[in-house]
Structure formats: structure tokens, C-alpha cells
Amino acid sequence: MRLARGLVVLVIVAGLVAAFLVDRNDRPVTETVPPATNGVPTAEPNGAWFCPGGSGPGGVAGVNIELVNVGAEAATATVAGVRSGSGPDARSVEEVVAVGERRLVRLPELVDDADWMGAVVEVEEGELLVEQVYVGGQVSGETLPTDRAPCHSRTATSWVVASGATRDVEFGEQMWLLVLNPFLDDAVLDIAFDSDVGVQTLEAVVVPARRVVAIDLTAEITVAGRVSAVIDVVAGRVAVSRVQVVENEFRAGLTVTPATADTAPVWFLPTIHRGTRDDVVTVVNPSRTETAEVDLEIVADGDVAFDPVLLTIRPGRAVQVPLADEARLDRLESMSIVARSLTGLPIAVMSESALPFDGRVTNYSATVGADAAATRWVAPVEADLGGIVIYNPSQTGISSATVSSLVDGVLVTVAEVELGPQRRAVISSEDLEGERPIAVVEASEPVVVGRELADVSVHAQMVAVISGAEPVPLG
């Protein structure tokens, strides 16, 4: 069986090479986009965004696209829908977005009769940030809370999904991998899974050209309370997200989380709070041969210091750390975490959080964190609760940061902060100007910025987006 699959891959790869030789002079703009060099999304003038998307109307993760103009002039972009399966071709629409405007593009109006749908956004003029906005569908008669997630600003040849669960019958846990192939040639994937029910592989998974494929892990890896996936793209380049649904007597939630493009030795998980929340950090070692030694460093406010959580992770395996089990952290109301590979071996991380309302956990969120710093970040915020967190990763230097709100195209300063080495500051969304504020952080030295949105109808943890600055790897 393995030999037969290998022959299939060889045939497909040969076809892809031939197609490239024939088609290389007649390709869309997105075909020339370079592969990912870091996991943090970057808003670049005349760039492209790749949105793996969500489900069609009535599905578990109905999706729309939001265009946010973070530049100094009006922006023009083409939003092209991408569908799953066969059916009518998806359509495109050109959008002109004013300075400081946040414009919603209803993706089902571009894609007909598809179970899953995504988008490719090509910025023709100006500087846009592109995010996916979700409406939770009906599960067992209950509407799931909403979520939002940034699109990818790059495609890549390897991806890691650090965590998920598939115990559908017992706990109502369902998990999908959404894979977007924005190019004119088919892509081919090999996927290695590590879970609490064993190790498994899927080989020669074909993602057709200009299509979204939803891989139902609930059917592939049943009754797993923890599952991670390492995706090797053996032909082509893709963008990947994870969809996780939970619905049972005690919990209900939807999270759609961008996968990690490649890996890095250092990650910053920005917005982790304590109190009534239930936070879990997962670290994946995708190496096939080397063991990873990892420190989870606690970044708290004030002069409080904690010893790190020490992890040893075997090749190809993942380790989960429920922070509720760390009794020494109980007195902390808020903190962030730095995951640091002590030998420099690249890793991937994810933080997941359950937030209760009215005595029942109704909102989930997850973030893959940031593997790069920069001197300028933008972060759309809209919930009544939450805000942004700014972290200085330097071990010796001080960074001075100005926090502003972009209101009607004008930057309004709301805070000035000075961050010592490896220190952080939190700015509440209540301190930002505007009904749906766009926070802009400009720093003298590279910092990392994350955000959290939280109220009854939405809970989301995300890194911010680098804009107008060069990413600096944390490692």
C-alpha cells in the first residue's frame, strides 16, 4: 500500500512539474508570493492574504471576510472566493476601503452551494489587514459563540497544528483541518498525527487547484482528547487553519485558529489570564530525530518572578500543560508565556482558553502566538472586554512604545509606555478611542503585540499584525 501511494505521489509531482514548465509565464499575482519566513501575519503594500475560511451558511463556522485599512490612503483590493468540492465557480469582487475603515465582505455572496469556503485577497493599492469573522452554527440545537482570526499573509510548505480534540460521542468535540490551495496546480500533503490514542499518518492527500479542502479529523482519529498534526506539503504551497467545535452539557464553543507556518525556537503567547479561565499550553516537537528541551517562562506584571515550567518532548510528539495544575500561579490574575527551546530546536505552540459565562463555559479561544517582534503593529479591537498586550523580548534593552487609536484616518495617542527587558504592559480596550478601534503600537525597539476580545458573544486571542516594519525573529 505504501509503495502504491509512493507511485501516486511520483505521478502527481511529475504532472505538477510539467504544468509549471507549461504555465510559468501565465500565472496570477498570487503565484509569485514567497513562502512564509515567520508565523506572524504582515500587512504589506500590494501584498496578498490567504484565508482558509470556514463553512457555508448554516455550518459550524460560517465565515465572512473583513478588510481593515491601516494605511495612510484609500486601499483597493480584489476578494476572490475559493470553494470546496465541485460546483459553480466562485466569483471575485473589487473593494475600495477608506482610510481607517473596516469593511465586511460576505463570502457566501461569492461562493454558491459549498460546504466550505475561503478567499484570496490581493491588495492592488494601499495597506490592508485581512481577517476572518465567524458566526457559530447550530450544534445540538444551540448556537455556538462567534470567533475571528487573521488570514495568512504567506503560504508555506510545512504547517503545524499543535492541538485539538475529536471525542465527538462523549464530549461533542469535532475538529477539521482547512487547507487552502490558492494556486493553479494541485498540492499534495503528508500529515503525521500524534494523539493520546496513538500515532497515525495520512499520505498523498491531494488539495485541488484553487480549492479549499476540509479534512475531518473526527472521522480519521476518533476519541482523541489531544491530537496534533505536522503537515508536510510535498508538492505546492498551501495555507492551513484548524476548526474546533465543542458542545456538551457543560461546555460550548467554536475556535478557528491559523496553523503555524514552519516552526521557531522561541514563541510568545501574549494574552493569558488567570482567575476563572481554564488555559492549556501545548508544545509540539516536529523533529523526527531530536528531543526538545523547552522552558515555559512566566511573564507577569510587577516585580514577581517565577521559575519556568520545564518540558522534555520526544521527537514527533506533543506535551500539554494545563496551567490550572500550576498552583504557584494561582495568585496571578494576568500573565503571558514565552516558550523557549533551550537547544534552538524549532518547536510550535498553541494556547487554548475556556472562558465561563453564567456558570457555564460558553466561549473558547486559541492562539499560536508570535515568533517575531517589530517596531510597528496594528490590532483591530471591538469587544467591550479585553485589549492589547505589549512585550519587550530584549534581555538587556528598554523599548518605549506609543499606543494610538486610528480614528477616521487620524492617529490619536492614548498611552505612552516604557518597557524594561522582558517586561509587558496591558492596554484595556476601554482606553482606546472609537466604537470599533484600531490600535496602533509604535516602539523604539522591536516588541511583540497580542490582543484579546472577550464578551458574551465572542472570545478570541490573537497576535496583532506587523505593519510598516520588518519582522525580527525572537530566536
N, C-alpha and C positions, 0 to 999 in steps of 0.2 A: 504493500500500500504506500509506504514512504517513497519507494523508488518511482511508483507511478505518479505520485504527486510531484516529485522532483522533475520528471519529464514534462508534466504540465507546466510547471514554472518555467522551464527552459524554453518551451514553445512560446509561452506568453511573452517572456523577456525578449526573445528574438523578434517577435512581432512588434514589440514596443520600439526596439532599436530601429527596425525598418521604417516604422511610422515616423520616427524622429527624423531619419535621413530624408524622407519624402517631404515632411511637413515643416521643417525647421525654419523656412523662410516665410511661412504664412501662419503666424501664431498670434493669439491675443496678447494684450499687455501683461496679463497676469502670468503668462507662461514664462516671463523673464524675471519674475520676482525671486530674489535669492532665498536660500533656505535659512531657517532660524539660526541665530547665533546666541540668543538668550531667551528666557521664558517670559520676560516682561513685555507686554504689548507696547508698541511705539507708534505715535501719531506722526506720520511724515508727510510733507507736502507731496502731492501727486503720487501717493502710495496706494496700497490695496489692503483690503481687510477680508478675512475668510471666516465665515460664520457657519459652523456645523449645524446650527439651528435647533429645531425641536420637532414636535409632532404637528400634524394638521389640526384644524379646528375640531374640538371635541376629544382630542387625545390627551395624554397625561401631561404634556408640556407644550401647550400652544404657544407659538413664538411670533414676535414682531421684531423689527429692526429699528433702533434709534440712532439717528445721526446727530452728533453734537459738534458744533463748530467752535473750536478752541483757538482759532487763528485770528488775525487782525483784519481779515477781509472776507467777503462772501465766498462761500465754497460751493463747488459744483461736483456732483458725484453721480455715477450710474450704479443703480442697485439691480443686480441680476439674480433672479430666483434660481434655485437649484432643487430639483425634486428627487425623491426616491422612486425606484421602480420604473415601469413604463407608463406612458400616458401623454397627454398634451405637453408640448414644450413649454417650459417656464418662460415668463416674459421679463423684460427689463423696464426700468423707469429712471428718468433723469430727474434729480432733485437739486434745487438751489437753496442753500441753507444760509440764512443771515448770520452775521457775527453774533456769537453768544446764544444762538437759537438751538433748541433741542427738538428735532423733528422726527415723528414716528412714521415709519413706513410699514404698512400692513402686509406682511409677507403672504398670507393666503390670497391676496388680490393678484399676486404674481404667479402663484403656483396652484394649479387646479387638481383636485382629486388625488392628492398624495398623502400617504400615511405619515411621511417625514419630509421636512423641507429645510433648506438652508439658503445661504446667499453669498455672493461675491460682490463686494463694494469697491469700485475703482474710483479714486479721487482724481478728478481731472484738474481742478483748481482749488487752492486753499488748503486748509489743515483741518481734518475731521477725525473725531474719535467715534468708533462704531461699536455699539453694544447690542446684545440680545435681551429682549424683555419677554418674560414668560407669564402665562396665565395657566395655573394648575387646573387640570381636568378633573372630572368626576371619577373617584375611586370608591367603590362600595357605597355609592350614594352620597359621598362627601366631597366637597370642592377643596382641592389642595391649595395651600398658600402660594403666592407668586414668588418669582425669583428673577434675577437678572445676572448677566455675565458678559464680560468683554469678548469681542471676537478676537481671533488671532490676527496679528499683523504680518505673520510669516507662515509658510508651510515648512514641513520638515520630513526627514526620512526615518526618524525614530521618535516614539512617544511613550510616556509612562502614565498610567492611571493608577494612583497609589492605593486607592481604597474603594470599596463598595460592598454590597451585600445582596444575596439572592434568595433569602429564606421566605419565599412567597406564601406558601401554605400556612406556615406557623406565625410569621410576623408581618406579612404583607409587604415584603421587601422585593422590589423589582429594579433591575439595572440593565442599562443599554450603553453600548459604545456607539457614538455617532461619528462617522468618518466621512469627511467631505473631500471629494476629488474635484478640484476646480479646473483641471486641465483637459486637453483634448485626447489624451491617451489613458487607457486603463491603468490602475495601480494594483499592486499585488502585496499582500501583507502576510507576515507570520506573527502570531501572537502567542506569548508564553504567559500562563497564569500561575500565580501562587495563591493558594487559599487554605483555610483551615480544614478543608476536606481533601487536600492533595494538590499535586502539580499536574497541569494539563496544557496541551498546546492545540492551536488551530493553525493549519498551514495552508498556504496558497489561497487566501481569501481575496477574491477579486472585487475591486471597487470600480465600477464602470466610469468612463469619462463623463465629466460634468454631472455627477450624481452624488447623492447622499445615501449611505448605507447604514442601517441601524442593526447592530449585532446584539441580539437578545441574549445576554449572559444568564438571565434567569432560566432560560431553556438549556444553555450549554453547560453551566456549572450550577447545579441545583443545591439548595440548602446550605449555602456558604454564608457564614456570619462575617467573614472577611475575605475579600478577593482583590488582588492587584493584577495589573496587566502590563506587560512590556511589549510594545508593538514595534516590529522591525519592518520597515517598508522596503521590500526587496526590489521593487520597480515603481518608479514615480515618486511623487511627494503628495502629502495629504495634510489635513487639519483635523483634530480629534477633540471631542468633548465627551464627558460622562453624564448620563441622566440617571438619577437615583430617586426612587419613589418609596415612601414608607407610609403604610396606612393600616393601623390596627386599633385596638381598644384604647391604648394608652398614647399612641403617637400618630401623627400625620404630617407629612411634609414632602416637598419637592426641592431637589437641588440639581442644577445643571452647571457643571464645573469644567472649565477648559483643562485639557490634559497638559502634561508637562512636555514641552518640546526639548528633546535631548535631556541632559542631566547636568548637575553642577555640584561642586564640593561644599558650597555654602548657600543656605536659603534663609530668608527672613519671613516669618509668619507674623503679620502685623497686628491683627486686631483680635486678640484672645482675651476674654473677660472671665471672671470667676462668678461667685455668687451662685445663683440657681441654675446656671448653664452647665451643660454636660459636654465637655470638649475632649476630643480624642485626636492625637497626632500620630500619623502613620509615616514611616520612613521605609523606602524601598532601596535595596541594593541591586541594581540591574546587572552587575558584573556576573559573568558566568564562572569566574575562577577565583576572585579575590574576596576576602571577608572585609566588611566595612566596620570601622570603629567610629562611632558618631556620638557627639555631645549635643544634647538639647539644652541650650543656655537660656536661662530665665532672664528676661529684660523687664524689670519692674520700675515703677516710679519712685523718686526719692533716693535715699542712700541705702536701701535694702539690697542685700546681695544673697544669692543662693548658689549652692553647688549645682552643677549641671546634672541632668539625667544621662547616665552612661548606657550606651547601646552597643551590642555586638550583633551584626547582621550577616548571616551566611550568604554566599553567592546566590543570586537569583531569588532571594527571599525578602519578606517584609516583616516589620515589627510595629505593633500598635502600642501606644502609651496613653491610657485613659488618665487625664490629668486629675480626675477626682480621686485617684488612688494615691496621689502625692499629697499626703496630709500636711506636709510642711508648707504647702502653698495656700492653705485654706484661708489665711488672713488677707490674701491679696484679692482686691476687687477687680484689678485690671492688670494685664501683662501682655508681653509679646514673647516670641521664642525665636532664637537663632539655632538652626540645625547645621552643625559643622562637622564635616568629615575630617577626622584627625590626620589621616594619611593623604588627603587630597583626592581620594577615590570619589568619582561623581556619584551622587545619590539623587533621589526625588522624594518630595514630601507632600503631604496634604494635611490640613487641619479641618476637622468637621465639628460642628457645634449644633446642639439641640437647645432651643430656647422655649421655655414653657410660658403659656398664657392661660390664665383662669384654671390653673392646676393641671393642665394637660399640655404635653409637648405638641405644638401645632406648627412650629417652624424649624426648618433645618437650614444650615448653610455650610459651605465648604470653600476653601481656598487652597491653591497650590503655592502661594507665597511668591516672593520675589528673589531672583538670583542676580540682580543688578541694581546699582544705585545711579543717580543722576542729579543734576542741579536744577531741573525743572520738571514738574509733574502737574497733571490735571486730573481732577476727580469729580465727576458729576455726583451730586448727593440730592436726595429728595425725601427721605423719611424723617419723621419728627424726632426719632431717636437715632443715636449713632453719631458718626462724624468721621474724622480722619486722624491717623496716627503718623508721626514723622520720626524716623530713626536715623541716627548718625552712626554708620558702621565703622568709622575710623577708630583705631585703637589709641590714637595719640592726639588727633586734631579736633578743633572746635568748628562747628558749622552754624552760621547764622541764617535763619530762614524767615522769609516773609510770606505770610498766608493771606491771599486775597480772594475775593469773590468776583467772578466775571458777570457783570450785570449790564445788560443792554450794550455789550461790546466794550465796557469800561471796567478796568480793574479797580476794585475798592478794597483797600488794605483793612484787614480785620484783626491781625495779630502779628507780632514780631517775637520770635523765639530764638534762644541761643542753646544749642545742644552740645554738651560735652561729649567726650569719646564714649561710644556705645550707650548713649542715652536717648530717650524718646520723649516726645510731647504729644498730647492728645488735644485736638480742637473739636469741640462739640458742633454738631450741625446747627444748633441754635445760635451759634456765634457767627454763622455765615449769612451773607446778605442774599435776598431774593427768595421767591417761593420755591423754586427748583434750582438751588445754587450750583454753580460750577466752581469748585475750589481750585485755586492755582497756587502751587508752592514753588518758590524760587529761593535757592540756597546758595551760600557762598562756596560750599564744598558738597560733594555728592552725598545725598541722603536717599532713604527709601520711604515711600509713602503708601499707606494702605487705607482702606475705608471700610466702614460697616454701616449697613442700612438695617434698621430694625423697628418694626411696629407690628400691629396685629395681622396685617395682610402681607408683609414681606420681611424676609430676613436674608441678608446677603453679606458675605465677606469677600472682598476683592482687593487686589493691589490696584493702585492708581495706574495711570498711563503716562509714560515718558513722552514729553512734547518739547521740541525745540532744544534738545540736549543729547549728548552722546551717552549711551549706557556704559557703566563701568562695572565689570564683573565683581561680585562680592568676594570671590575667592582670590 
